[in-house]
Amino acid sequence: MKLSPEELERYARHIVLADVGGAGQQKLKQARVLVVGAGGLGSPVMQYLAAAGVGTIGVVDPDTVSLSNLQRQTIHDSDNCGEPKVESAKAAITRLNPHVSVEIWPVRLNSENGAELIVQYDLVADGSDNFDTRYLVADLCEQFEKTLVTAAVGQFDASITTLKPHLHDAAGKAFPRYRDVFPQKPPDGMLPTCEEAGILGALTGVIGSMQALEIVKEIVGFGESLAGRLLLYDAKSARFQEITYARSAS
Protein backbone atom coordinates (compact mmCIF):
# COMPACT_ATOMS: atom_id res chain seq x y z
CA MET A 1 0.00 0.00 0.00
CA LYS A 2 1.62 3.20 -1.19
CA LEU A 3 1.83 6.20 1.12
CA SER A 4 0.48 9.48 -0.21
CA PRO A 5 2.64 12.64 -0.09
CA GLU A 6 0.58 13.82 2.90
CA GLU A 7 1.16 10.51 4.69
CA LEU A 8 4.89 10.67 3.95
CA GLU A 9 5.00 14.04 5.69
CA ARG A 10 2.69 12.97 8.53
CA TYR A 11 4.79 9.88 9.36
CA ALA A 12 8.18 11.41 8.57
CA ARG A 13 9.51 10.87 12.10
CA HIS A 14 8.64 7.18 11.83
CA ILE A 15 10.09 6.78 8.37
CA VAL A 16 13.51 8.11 9.37
CA LEU A 17 13.73 5.47 12.09
CA ALA A 18 15.88 2.60 10.83
CA ASP A 19 13.67 0.06 12.62
CA VAL A 20 10.49 1.37 10.98
CA GLY A 21 11.22 3.11 7.68
CA GLY A 22 8.88 3.25 4.73
CA ALA A 23 8.33 -0.50 4.71
CA GLY A 24 7.32 -0.50 8.37
CA GLN A 25 4.96 2.39 7.84
CA GLN A 26 3.31 0.51 4.99
CA LYS A 27 2.85 -2.48 7.32
CA LEU A 28 1.09 -0.17 9.77
CA LYS A 29 -1.17 1.13 7.02
CA GLN A 30 -2.11 -2.41 6.02
CA ALA A 31 -2.80 -3.57 9.57
CA ARG A 32 -6.22 -4.17 11.09
CA VAL A 33 -6.39 -3.90 14.89
CA LEU A 34 -9.40 -4.55 17.11
CA VAL A 35 -9.56 -2.55 20.36
CA VAL A 36 -11.79 -4.14 22.99
CA GLY A 37 -13.10 -1.34 25.19
CA ALA A 38 -13.20 2.39 24.45
CA GLY A 39 -12.43 3.37 28.02
CA GLY A 40 -9.36 4.24 30.09
CA LEU A 41 -6.97 1.83 28.37
CA GLY A 42 -8.68 1.88 25.00
CA SER A 43 -8.45 5.67 24.73
CA PRO A 44 -4.63 5.95 24.49
CA VAL A 45 -4.47 2.70 22.54
CA MET A 46 -6.74 4.13 19.84
CA GLN A 47 -5.16 7.57 19.88
CA TYR A 48 -1.60 6.31 19.44
CA LEU A 49 -2.49 3.62 16.92
CA ALA A 50 -4.34 6.21 14.87
CA ALA A 51 -1.47 8.67 15.15
CA ALA A 52 0.94 5.90 14.12
CA GLY A 53 -1.03 5.27 10.94
CA VAL A 54 -2.62 1.89 11.62
CA GLY A 55 -4.88 1.54 8.59
CA THR A 56 -8.01 0.09 10.20
CA ILE A 57 -9.03 0.28 13.84
CA GLY A 58 -12.04 -1.66 15.06
CA VAL A 59 -13.67 -0.54 18.32
CA VAL A 60 -16.06 -2.69 20.33
CA ASP A 61 -17.86 -1.24 23.37
CA PRO A 62 -21.54 -1.28 24.37
CA ASP A 63 -21.53 1.73 26.70
CA THR A 64 -22.26 5.44 26.45
CA VAL A 65 -20.00 8.24 27.65
CA SER A 66 -20.66 9.48 31.17
CA LEU A 67 -19.16 12.41 33.05
CA SER A 68 -17.31 10.12 35.47
CA ASN A 69 -15.48 8.53 32.50
CA LEU A 70 -13.69 11.74 31.55
CA GLN A 71 -11.13 11.61 34.38
CA ARG A 72 -9.32 8.86 32.44
CA GLN A 73 -11.05 8.18 29.11
CA THR A 74 -9.33 10.94 27.18
CA ILE A 75 -10.65 10.10 23.74
CA HIS A 76 -14.04 11.46 24.86
CA ASP A 77 -14.92 14.96 26.04
CA SER A 78 -17.72 16.74 27.87
CA ASP A 79 -19.80 17.24 24.73
CA ASN A 80 -19.86 13.46 24.16
CA CYS A 81 -21.71 12.62 27.38
CA GLY A 82 -24.66 10.38 26.55
CA GLU A 83 -23.24 9.32 23.17
CA PRO A 84 -22.19 5.75 22.39
CA LYS A 85 -18.48 5.43 23.17
CA VAL A 86 -17.76 3.87 19.80
CA GLU A 87 -19.30 6.86 17.99
CA SER A 88 -17.35 9.32 20.14
CA ALA A 89 -14.12 7.37 19.58
CA LYS A 90 -14.66 7.20 15.83
CA ALA A 91 -15.15 10.96 15.59
CA ALA A 92 -12.01 11.60 17.65
CA ILE A 93 -9.89 9.22 15.59
CA THR A 94 -11.12 10.76 12.34
CA ARG A 95 -10.19 14.23 13.61
CA LEU A 96 -6.77 12.97 14.61
CA ASN A 97 -5.99 11.11 11.39
CA PRO A 98 -8.39 11.03 8.43
CA HIS A 99 -6.28 8.33 6.77
CA VAL A 100 -7.43 5.77 9.35
CA SER A 101 -10.57 3.70 8.75
CA VAL A 102 -12.66 3.12 11.88
CA GLU A 103 -15.07 0.21 12.24
CA ILE A 104 -17.39 0.41 15.22
CA TRP A 105 -19.22 -2.32 17.10
CA PRO A 106 -21.64 -0.92 19.75
CA VAL A 107 -22.02 -4.30 21.44
CA ARG A 108 -20.54 -6.23 24.35
CA LEU A 109 -18.08 -8.80 23.06
CA ASN A 110 -19.36 -12.20 24.17
CA SER A 111 -19.26 -15.88 23.27
CA GLU A 112 -21.90 -15.37 20.55
CA ASN A 113 -20.30 -12.49 18.61
CA GLY A 114 -16.66 -12.70 19.69
CA ALA A 115 -15.47 -15.08 17.00
CA GLU A 116 -17.16 -13.06 14.26
CA LEU A 117 -15.44 -9.89 15.45
CA ILE A 118 -11.95 -11.15 16.20
CA VAL A 119 -11.52 -13.17 13.01
CA GLN A 120 -11.72 -9.93 10.98
CA TYR A 121 -8.56 -8.40 12.49
CA ASP A 122 -4.82 -9.08 12.53
CA LEU A 123 -4.14 -8.13 16.15
CA VAL A 124 -6.20 -7.35 19.24
CA ALA A 125 -5.68 -4.91 22.11
CA ASP A 126 -7.76 -5.80 25.14
CA GLY A 127 -8.62 -2.90 27.43
CA SER A 128 -11.71 -4.46 28.98
CA ASP A 129 -12.52 -4.03 32.65
CA ASN A 130 -13.75 -7.50 33.62
CA PHE A 131 -12.30 -11.00 33.82
CA ASP A 132 -15.03 -12.67 31.76
CA THR A 133 -14.12 -10.57 28.73
CA ARG A 134 -10.36 -10.91 29.26
CA TYR A 135 -10.48 -14.70 29.36
CA LEU A 136 -12.89 -14.87 26.43
CA VAL A 137 -10.77 -12.56 24.28
CA ALA A 138 -7.61 -14.52 25.12
CA ASP A 139 -9.27 -17.83 24.28
CA LEU A 140 -10.65 -16.54 20.98
CA CYS A 141 -7.35 -14.97 19.96
CA GLU A 142 -5.62 -18.28 20.65
CA GLN A 143 -8.27 -20.16 18.66
CA PHE A 144 -8.05 -17.88 15.65
CA GLU A 145 -4.27 -17.30 15.89
CA LYS A 146 -4.39 -13.56 16.55
CA THR A 147 -1.69 -11.76 18.50
CA LEU A 148 -3.13 -10.13 21.64
CA VAL A 149 -1.75 -7.35 23.80
CA THR A 150 -3.69 -7.41 27.05
CA ALA A 151 -3.48 -5.11 30.06
CA ALA A 152 -5.27 -4.50 33.34
CA VAL A 153 -5.18 -1.66 35.85
CA GLY A 154 -5.99 -1.36 39.54
CA GLN A 155 -6.03 1.70 41.77
CA PHE A 156 -2.30 2.43 41.49
CA ASP A 157 -0.94 -0.68 39.77
CA ALA A 158 -1.12 -2.32 36.37
CA SER A 159 0.05 -5.25 34.27
CA ILE A 160 0.64 -5.83 30.58
CA THR A 161 1.73 -8.76 28.43
CA THR A 162 1.63 -9.98 24.83
CA LEU A 163 0.11 -13.31 23.87
CA LYS A 164 0.81 -15.21 20.66
CA PRO A 165 0.61 -18.92 21.53
CA HIS A 166 0.22 -19.78 17.84
CA LEU A 167 3.84 -18.73 17.24
CA HIS A 168 7.20 -20.03 18.45
CA ASP A 169 10.25 -18.39 19.99
CA ALA A 170 13.79 -18.54 18.61
CA ALA A 171 14.31 -21.91 20.30
CA GLY A 172 11.27 -23.35 18.57
CA LYS A 173 9.10 -23.44 21.70
CA ALA A 174 5.49 -22.28 21.52
CA PHE A 175 4.81 -19.00 23.27
CA PRO A 176 2.63 -19.25 26.40
CA ARG A 177 -1.11 -18.73 26.69
CA TYR A 178 -3.12 -16.39 28.90
CA ARG A 179 -4.00 -19.29 31.19
CA ASP A 180 -0.31 -20.07 31.66
CA VAL A 181 0.08 -16.81 33.58
CA PHE A 182 -3.50 -16.51 34.92
CA PRO A 183 -4.69 -20.12 35.27
CA GLN A 184 -8.07 -19.41 36.85
CA LYS A 185 -10.53 -16.55 36.73
CA PRO A 186 -11.10 -14.98 40.18
CA PRO A 187 -14.56 -15.61 41.65
CA ASP A 188 -17.18 -12.99 40.87
CA GLY A 189 -17.14 -10.18 43.42
CA MET A 190 -13.72 -11.08 44.80
CA LEU A 191 -12.13 -7.88 43.49
CA PRO A 192 -13.77 -4.44 43.70
CA THR A 193 -14.88 -2.70 40.54
CA CYS A 194 -13.46 0.58 39.31
CA GLU A 195 -16.55 2.36 40.60
CA GLU A 196 -16.07 0.83 44.05
CA ALA A 197 -12.31 1.17 44.44
CA GLY A 198 -11.42 4.14 42.24
CA ILE A 199 -8.55 4.44 39.79
CA LEU A 200 -5.80 6.95 39.07
CA GLY A 201 -6.65 8.37 35.66
CA ALA A 202 -3.13 8.96 34.38
CA LEU A 203 -2.25 5.32 35.09
CA THR A 204 -4.51 4.16 32.27
CA GLY A 205 -2.72 6.60 29.98
CA VAL A 206 0.67 5.11 30.83
CA ILE A 207 -0.37 1.49 30.32
CA GLY A 208 -2.65 2.12 27.32
CA SER A 209 0.23 3.92 25.59
CA MET A 210 2.42 0.91 26.30
CA GLN A 211 -0.21 -1.35 24.73
CA ALA A 212 -0.18 0.78 21.59
CA LEU A 213 3.62 0.61 21.49
CA GLU A 214 3.62 -3.17 21.80
CA ILE A 215 1.03 -3.43 19.00
CA VAL A 216 3.19 -1.24 16.76
CA LYS A 217 6.25 -3.40 17.55
CA GLU A 218 4.35 -6.56 16.65
CA ILE A 219 3.08 -5.09 13.36
CA VAL A 220 6.40 -3.67 12.20
CA GLY A 221 8.56 -6.43 13.67
CA PHE A 222 11.20 -4.72 15.76
CA GLY A 223 12.35 -4.93 19.37
CA GLU A 224 11.72 -7.63 21.96
CA SER A 225 8.18 -8.88 22.39
CA LEU A 226 6.43 -9.04 25.77
CA ALA A 227 5.36 -12.60 24.95
CA GLY A 228 6.24 -14.72 27.97
CA ARG A 229 6.88 -11.64 30.08
CA LEU A 230 4.34 -10.03 32.42
CA LEU A 231 5.30 -6.44 33.12
CA LEU A 232 3.99 -5.04 36.41
CA TYR A 233 3.91 -1.32 37.20
CA ASP A 234 3.55 0.31 40.61
CA ALA A 235 2.56 3.92 40.06
CA LYS A 236 3.13 4.96 43.67
CA SER A 237 6.79 3.99 43.62
CA ALA A 238 7.30 4.44 39.85
CA ARG A 239 8.79 0.95 39.64
CA PHE A 240 8.49 -1.82 37.08
CA GLN A 241 8.82 -5.52 37.83
CA GLU A 242 9.01 -8.30 35.26
CA ILE A 243 7.75 -11.85 35.72
CA THR A 244 8.64 -14.45 33.09
CA TYR A 245 6.26 -17.30 32.38
CA ALA A 246 6.30 -20.25 30.01
CA ARG A 247 3.99 -22.61 28.17
CA SER A 248 2.63 -25.32 30.42
CA ALA A 249 2.82 -28.97 29.41
CA SER A 250 -0.96 -29.40 29.44
Secondary structure as GFF3:
##gff-version 3
##sequence-region A 1 250
A	DSSP	alpha_helix	5	10	.	.	.	ID=ss1
A	DSSP	alpha_helix	12	15	.	.	.	ID=ss2
A	DSSP	alpha_helix	21	30	.	.	.	ID=ss3
A	DSSP	beta_strand	32	36	.	.	.	ID=ss4
A	DSSP	alpha_helix	42	52	.	.	.	ID=ss5
A	DSSP	beta_strand	56	60	.	.	.	ID=ss6
A	DSSP	three_ten_helix	67	69	.	.	.	ID=ss7
A	DSSP	three_ten_helix	78	80	.	.	.	ID=ss8
A	DSSP	alpha_helix	85	96	.	.	.	ID=ss9
A	DSSP	beta_strand	101	105	.	.	.	ID=ss10
A	DSSP	alpha_helix	114	118	.	.	.	ID=ss11
A	DSSP	beta_strand	123	126	.	.	.	ID=ss12
A	DSSP	alpha_helix	131	143	.	.	.	ID=ss13
A	DSSP	beta_strand	147	153	.	.	.	ID=ss14
A	DSSP	beta_strand	157	163	.	.	.	ID=ss15
A	DSSP	alpha_helix	178	181	.	.	.	ID=ss16
A	DSSP	alpha_helix	194	197	.	.	.	ID=ss17
A	DSSP	alpha_helix	201	220	.	.	.	ID=ss18
A	DSSP	beta_strand	229	234	.	.	.	ID=ss19
A	DSSP	beta_strand	239	244	.	.	.	ID=ss20
###
